[in-house]
């Protein structure tokens, strides 16, 4: 058996009293490819931040437990210290300089220099030598690193304008070029790669492992995990679930371990959906939301149901509501309540009877310096002319009705505050979220989009929000809930659409096997059992609007 290069022993990390890692124990052997899988929030990124000495760890109280390299305890305080110890990391976000060549990006901060013929003069006069870049030597190193991955990238190419897949290989080549590299962390390296490029990367990873370099491979694509890794560790909710040899498991088992056990459904779904009439139809929706691009979603929402939208981070689930409501550039065909819904106009969407609770309550959802009562009433005043009184040609706030509405919402939603006049920015996160919901309900919508409604709030507030959504649906409101918390989606939704790579991978009942959810989130929907329902193919002639909504532009293309 190979000796352990890296060991995590009883690693525990808390953020503001919230435990995100709990007694995690993992060993990484020399020369192995060790896969790390888990849902969003499982603790993968936090564990890697500890390994790489990221400031967010040490500025929040550090961590408990011991980390060992070569059997010796280490306390890595910064990424520079990690790199000095032979630890490299390729992050999901590119860290390349667009105007530099491939060689210059690979050799950045490790440039090779040579003396000039003026050394004797400059040293005598200035006490130092003049050196220039040894470009042939730098190019030779770059070519060597690129050849390891057997990808046809010219070392003199400028990075700007390169395909994103090639940029990813340049990022990896930069780490390979480091002479002391012993451990390489690849965080979702195949997310921007084509299938053939992913195969090339896996081949390169194996070559590196043969040279004794250990690799931690983080990916949501379970088929790549089973194809590339020697061992695999599953994290869930900050806890170690299992570490086992990859040859002794399969995609279906990993999907089930990643998601967890099924949940009990103790409600009648069919009664809530009523006759199943469709209130919202979406065809070929593309949304240019950075980090959450939507790339051709087809979806139908039935009257009176709670439709869940789930999936891993960055796969496009958040982009759907943001595109429909008009916050990001979008194109596609949308019919709401029998009428075409033009995209790109938030006022039009809101006035048509749609309300939206954003995942970004501080950036989009709230006026933090304004009182609770104004936050609750603001959209209804702007869109529906409610809470206003006219005196001649002028319109003024109707303070009495604004306050009466706010007091009712404060009571109904149990918003903990000193009064309706308290600034929203002074409320806790949970109470701020309740104010966002109160503002949406004040609009009396027929369709409510709510994104990440329980993010960053305590368990008591979570239960109240979820119970409220159930109550609203039971009263006939149609709700589309987007969440990273699969367990919460399964606890209140009638159907759950899983988004993968910007498209609907499939639609599941909440009591479907846990493995089915994991497979769909991991891009392996073809392995899901036959009884699973898949997106309804919508006939083009069911729309009264044209297909061409214009280009999304160079930066916002939907490809």
N, C-alpha and C positions, 0 to 999 in steps of 0.2 A: 504494500500500500504506500502511496505517495505521502510524504510528510506534508503537514499543514503550513502553508505560507501565511495565511491570515486566519485569525480566530476571533469571533465575537462571542463574549461570555457574559451572559446575564445582562444584556444591554437593555436599559430602560430609559425612556425619554418622556418628559412631561412639558407641555406648553400651557402655561397659565392654569395648572391644575388638571389639564386634559392629558391623559396618558396615551401617547401615540405609538410607543414601543414598550413591550412588557416582557422582561426576562428572555430576550431573544438570544439563542445560541446557534451559531453557524460556523462551520469550518470550511475554508477554501483551500483546496490542495494545490500543490505546485503543478503547473502544467495542465490544469483541468479547465474545462468550460463549465461554469456553474451558473445555472439559470435561476433567476429570481422572479417569481410571478405573484400576482395578487391584484385585487381590484384597486381602484383609486382610494387612497386613504388607508391602504393596508400597512403602510410604514416603509415601503421600499425606498422612497426618496429620502426620508429622514435617516435611514440607516446609511445610505450612501453619503449624505451630508456629514454624518459623524466620521465616516471613513476618510473623507476628503478634507476634513477640518474646516468646513464652511462656517463663516461668521455667525450665521443664524443659530447655530448650535450653542456656541460659547456666549453669545449675547443674551441667551435665554436660560442661563443657569447650567449649561453643560449637560452631561448625561451620567447615568449610573452604570456600573459594570466595567468590564475590562476589554480592551482591544489589543491583540497580540500580533506582531509581525515576526516571523521566524522564531516563535516561541517566547518572544520578549514583549513585555507590556509597553505600549506606546500611547502617547497622548498627543494626537496630531492637532495642532492649533490653527493651521492655515493651509490653504491649497499649495502654497509654495513648499511648506514642510512635507506635505504628502508627495509632491513631485520629486523632492530630494530623496525620499525613501523609495522611489521607484513605482509610485502609484499614479496612474494616468486615468483620465476620465473624458469620455466623449459625451457631452450633454445633448439633450434634445434640441436646444436652440443653437443655431450655428454661431460660432465665434471667429469668423473669418473677416479679413479686411478686404472689401470688395475690389479696391483699386490695386491690390498687390497681386503678383503672380502666384501660381501654385507653390513654387519653390520658396518664395518669400514668406508665404503663410506657414509652410511646413517648418521653416528654420527661424521663425520669429522668436526673438530673445535668445536664440542659440546660433547666431550668425557666425560663420567662419571668416576670419579676417587674415590679411597678410600685410607685411611691412612694405613701405614704399622706398624709393631711392633717396628720399629726402630725410630719412630717419636721423642720419648723423647731424644734419643741420638743425632740424627741429628739436632734437633732444638737447643740443648744446644751447640753443636760444631759449626754448620754451620748457625744457625739462621733460618733454614727452614726445612720443613718436606719432607720426601720421600713419594710419592704417586704412586700408580699403577692403571692401567685401571680396572674398575669394569666390566669385560666382561659379566658376567651373566645379569647385569642390562642393558648394552648396547644391548645385544642380545634380551632381552625382549622388549625393545623399538622398535627395528628393526622389530621384528615379529609383533608387534601391527600395525606398519605402513603398512607392507606388507599385513596383513590380511584385512586392510581397502579396498584394491583393489581386494581381493579374488583371488590372483594369486599364484600359487604354486612355489614360489622361496624360497629356503633354505637360511637362514640368514648367514650361515657359508661358502657359496659358494664364490670362488674367481671370481671376475668380468671378468678377462681375459678369453676369450673363451666362454663367455655366448652369447646366441642369442641376436641380437640387440634389439628385442622386450622386452626382459627381462631387458636389460640395461635401456631402457626407463622407465620401471616401477620402477627401483631402483632410477632413477633421481627424479621421482615424490614422491616416498616414503621418500626421504631425505627432501623434502619440507614439506610433511605432518607431519613429526616427530617434526618439530619446534613447540614449545608450544604456541608461540604467533601468529601463522599464521592466518591472517584474509582475505587475498586476494592472490589468486594463479593465475599466468599467465602461460598458457600452449600454447607454440608456436609450432604449427604443431606437436602435440604429437603423432598423429596416423600415421605419414608419414612412420615409420618403423615397424608398427604393422600389423599383419594379421587381417583379418576380425573379427575373434573370439576375438582376443586380443583387438581390437578397441571397440567391444561391452562390454568387461570387463571393459575397461577404462571408458566408458560412464557411466556404472553402478556405478563405484567408484566415478566419478564426482558428480553424483546425491547424493550419500551418504554423501560426503563432504558438498554439498550445504545444505543438511538437518541439518547439524551440525552448520550452520551459516557462513560457509566459502564461500566467493564470488569467482567466477572463471571467468577469461577472457579467452575464448577459441578461439584461432586463427587456422583456418584450411581452406584449399582450397576444401575439400570434403564437398560439400553442403548437401549431404544426411545425413552426420554426424551432421552438423550444425542444421538441422531441427529436428534430433532425440534427440539431447542432450541439446540444449539451451532453455532458457526461453525468452530471447530477442536477437535480432541481429542488429548490426550496420554495414552499408555498407559505406566504404570509397572509393573514386575514385579521383585520381590525387590530393591527399592531402586535399580534401574537404569532409565534411559529406554529404552523399546523403540521408540517412534515418536511423532512429532507430525505430523498431517496434516489437511487440510481435511475436515470432516465429510461434505461432499458426495461425496468420493472414497472413502468407505468404507461399511460397512454393519454391522448388528448381528452377523452371523455372523463377519465378519473381526475385529471388536473383541473378541468373546468368545474367539476363538482366540488373539489377541495377549495378552489379559489373562491367560489360563491358561497358555499356553506349549505346547510340543510335547508330543505323546503320549509315553507311557513304554512300554518293552518289557516284556511279561509273559512270564516264563520259567517258569511253573508250571502245573500242571493244576488248574483250578478245580473241575471236576465231581467229581473224586475226593474232595476235601475235604468238600464238601457232602453226600456220601453219597447217600442216597435222597431227600434234599430234604424230609424230614419237618419239620414246623413245630414249634419248641419255644416260641416266643413270638408271640402274636397281639395286636395293639393296634388298637383301633377308637375313633375320635373322641376322641383324647386331647387334653385341654386342660391346660396348666400355667401357673400364675401366677408365673413366675420373672421378676423385674424385668429388663428389657433382653433377655430371651430367651424371650418368651412363645410358647407352643405353642398353636395355634388349630385343632385338629381333625386330628391325625395318624392315618393308617391305615397299618399296617406289619406285615409278617410276617418273622420271623427263623427261618432253617432250622438244624437241628441240625448242629453241626460246622463252620459257616461263620464267616468274618470278615465281618461286615456293617459297612461304613463309613457314617458319617453326616457329611456335609459341607455347606457353605454359608457365606455371608458372616456376619460378626459381627452379632448382634442379630436374626437371622432365626428363632431358635428351636431351633437344633441342640443347644445345651447343655441346654435345658430338658427334653428328652425323658428322658434318664437321671436327671436330678435329680427330675423328677416321679415317675417309676416307682419310684425308690428311697425316696421319701417326704420329701425335703428341702424341697420346695415344694408348696403346695396344688395338687391336681390332681383332675380328674374324667375319666371315660372307662371303657372296658371293656377289661380285660386278662386274657388267659389264658396262664398259664405252665405248660408241661409237662402240659397237659390239665386244669389246675385254675384256677378263677378266682383272680386276684390282687387283693385289695382294695388300694386306693390310700391314701396318707396314713399308712402305718405302716412305718417303716424296719426295725424289728425283724422284722416279718413277712416283708418282702421278703428280708432277709438270711438268715433261717432257712429260707426255701423253697429255697435253693440258688443265690441270686444274689449276686454280689460286685460292688463298685463302687470304682473308682479315680477320685477327683474331680479336676476341673481345678484346684481350689483346694487344693493339697496342704498349704499352711501354715494356711489358715483352717479346713479341714474334714478333711483327710487325716491330719494328724500331731499327736502330743503332743510339741511341740518340746523341752520340758525333760526329757522322759523318755528312758530308754535305748532303743537300737535294738531289743533283744530284747522289751521290753514293747510297743513300737509294733507289732511284727510279730504278737504273740500276742493283743493286746488284744481285737479284735473276735471272734475265735474263743472267747475266754474268756467274753465277754459274751453272745454269741448261741448258741454250741454247747456251752458248758460244758467246753471243752477246756483242758488245762494246769492243771487244778485237782485238789486232793486233799481228801478229807473226813476230818475228825476229829470224830466225834460230830455235833452239829448245825452245826458250823462248816466253812467251806471256805477253803482257802488256795492261794496260787500254788504250782504245782509247779515250783520254780526250775530243777531239773535238765532237765525236758522243755522248758521255755521256752527255756533256753539252747541245748540241743541243736538245736532247731528253728531258732533264730536263726543258729547257726553254719552249718547246712546251707544256709539261704537266702543268707547272706553269701557262701558259696562258689559256689552256683549262679548268683547274679545278679551276682557280682563287685562287691559293695558295698565301696567303699573306706573303711575305718574303722580306728580303733585297736583296737577290740574291740566285742563285742556290748553292752557297758555304756556306750559313748559316747553322749551325748545327741544325738538326731536333729537338733536345731537347729544343731549344729556341723558337720554334713555339707554338702557342696556340693549344689546343686540337683539334679544328676543322681543323686547317691546317695540324696537324699531321695525322689526319684521311685521309685527301685528299692525302697526300704523300703515305699512305698505298694503297689507291685506284690506284694512279698513278703507283706504283710499280707493282701491279697486272695487270693493263692494258698494261704495257710495255711488259709483257710476251705474249700478244695477245692470250689469252686463248679462248677455245671453251666453257668452262664451268667455271663460276665464283661463288665461295662460298664466301659470305660476312656475317660475324657475328656481330650483334649489331653495324651496321654502323653509327648510329647517337648517340650512348651513349656518354654523357658528352660534347656535342657540342651545340653551340647556334642555334637558330631557323633558322637563315639565312643559316648557313652551312648545317643544316639538309635538307633544301629545295634543295640546290644545289646538295647534294649527292643523294637524292631521284630522282631528275630530271635527273641526270646523269645515274642512273640505268635504268630508263625508256627509255632514249635515246639509251643506249647500247642494251637493249632488242629489241627495235624497229629496230635496225640495225642487229638483228639476233643472238646476244649473248644469251646463256642460263644462267640464274642466279638463285641461291638458296640463299635466304636471311633469315637469322635467326635473330629474334628480339623479345625483350620483349615488344615492343611498338605495340600493336595490331592495333591501328589506322593507323600506318604507313604501316603495312603489308596490311591492307585492302585498302589503298590508291593506292598501285602500283602493288600488286601481282595478278596473274591470278588465282591461287589456293593457299589455305593455309592449310598445314598439322599441326594439333594440336597434340603435344606430351604430354602424361600423363603417369607417372610411367614407363618411358623408352620405351614406345611403341607408335605407331601412333593410336590415339584415333579415328581419322577420318579426312577426307579432305573436306574442305568447299570452296564454291565460296566466293569472298570477300564481296558480297552483301547479304550473308546469314543473317538471323536474329541474332541480338546481343546475344540473349539468347542461341542460338546454340553454339556459341563460348564459353560462360561461362560454359555451361553444359559439353562440352568436356574437357575444362581445369580442371574442378572440378571432373572428373572421373565419370560423369553421361551421357556418350555418348548414352546409351540406351534410354534416354528420348528425344533425338534429333528427329526432324520430319523426315519422311520417304524419303523426296526428297534429304536429305543430302547424299553425296557420301562417301563411306568408302574405305579403302585401297584395292587396287586390289590384289587379291591373286595370287602370281606368281608361275607358275608351276615349280617344281624342275628341269625338263629337259630343261628349257630355259637357263641353265647355262653351261658353258664349264669348270667350275672349281669345285673342290670337296668341300664338305661341311665342312670338318675338317681342320680348320686353327690352331689347337693346343689349349691348355688351356690358359686362361688368367692369371693363377697363383692364389695363395692364396689371395694376396692383390687386384688383379685386376679381380676377377671372375665376370662373368656377371650375376650371379644368383641374 
